[in-house]
Amino acid sequence: MSNIRSIDMMFLDDIFDMGGGYVLNFSDRTFAQFFSEELNIDINDPVYARTGSSKGKRLRCFLQTVDKPTIVQTLKALWEYREALRQHEGQIDKIKNAHGRLLALINLLEGRPENVSLAGRPPMPAFDRPKLVQLKADLISLSGLAAQARGYAFEKFLKQLFDVYGLAAREPFRLRGEQIDGSFQFANETYLVEAKWQGQATGVAELHTFHGKIEQKAAWTRGLFVSNSGFTDDGLAAFGKGKRVICMDGFDLYETLHREIPLNHVLDLKVRRAAETGSPFTSVRDLFPE
């Protein structure tokens, strides 16, 4: 059975300029050098030339031959090279939502049943464009609801979004003296959710209140604060660094859906950026520049 479906290979042909046997701007020499330096692989091995010796044919054969972790590593390395080349030449990406679609393919490669962990976690669901289109429409429609109805609808929307990416979301629940707007599992961590849809940007008081809820739970508990109107610069500065909370705003949600960027990759980069800088909020636009 092929590692990659024909329709996905057509997409890879497009983003890596594999028409006519080429791959990006590689010569035969630099193509071999790239695979040797980045992946420790001899792409000139005859096993990868079974369908032809051009760079494009060798790459297609390679992707259908090696194991899935190697495919994922290769696609990430090729994408990094592609983006460095595109930015160096000042080119606009002509392929709509290229990065998001590539990350969705990586999800598919990493989440098939044979890759289920020993803990029995379900595989990452396959990419579902109609569902993402519906979620984007639902997000836009929330602004037309009355305030109380909008709050409940926003919580429901977030649970549906988490469920699309297999994050084991839970409905809002109430503990003694506090309301939790939901929770989900990501990267073997439990995240509590705070959801706000209000006219003004969220300030430091609400951030501290939510972080207080996190600190009263188990030491491994994390938090995601979703504020449709965003966060004040003063509030983020006063909230400080090194907290167990990451933040998303409404534009983050829209960009994630509109650009078809898998939510798990958005969360992963937000967590990494928070670990690197201490800041709880970095926008999706900054994490995934176009």
Phi, psi and omega in degrees: 000137182292146176292324188234131179295157181301319182294325177287325178294326175298320177296317178296323175304318183291310188286335180253016174050054185267009177293146177069016177089359181271169170219113182048228181252019184291140163271173177301320182292312183288332176296312178295321179296318179301311181294326179290315184284318186275328189233355182057045183232140174267097183288348177273001176303132182304338181297336180265005181246023183296331182254006180144161187258358179293161181299316180298315180292322177295320180294316178299315179297317179302313182294334178269357185253316187280172180285165187296319177301324178291322176300312181299314179300320180293314181297321179294318180293318179295321178296316180300318178294316179303314183291322177296320178294315182297316180291323178297323182269358178066034183268146172273136179292120182273352181260118184297130175054039185301314184293315179300319180293324177293318179295326176295321176295320178297319175305314182298318180293325183275346190244017179287162187306326182290349180260008179297136183288168178297337178286355176080020180292143181292153178292158176296130180298152177293156179301132184229085184300314179303323179293321179293321177298318179294319179296321178296319177295320178297319180298315180296323184289341183299328184295342180271359182271158173294157190306308184293315179297324181295320179299314178295319181294325179295317177298317179296318178302314182297320178298317179297321178297314179298320182295324180302328182256021172064036185264017173050054183287150174242150177294162173306146179215159183243128170259174181300113175083003180209153178250131175247129186277009178134177178206164176205166179253132177211129178052044178063021176239149175263127179247127168274151186243136168242123182242126180231127170235103184215168185290327184257155176295149181287136181254188188292326183300315181291326176295316179294322179299315179294318180296328176299321176298319181296317183294338179277354180262190179299154186298336182270000180290139177239172181222145171239119178257117180249113180240114183302322182272005178083196186229143178288146177299319179296321180296316178295321179294316181289329178297325174088187185248168174078020180273170180261033184230137168244159188232148172227148173244181183297323179293325173303313181299315181296314180298319179302314182283315184295321181267004175059039178272120181304135184300324181297327178287325175298311180297319182300315180288326176297316179297316181295316180296322177296322178293324183282325187247341185084351183277133182283343184230121167227130186291154175300322180298324178283327180285326181233071181296146180273000000 
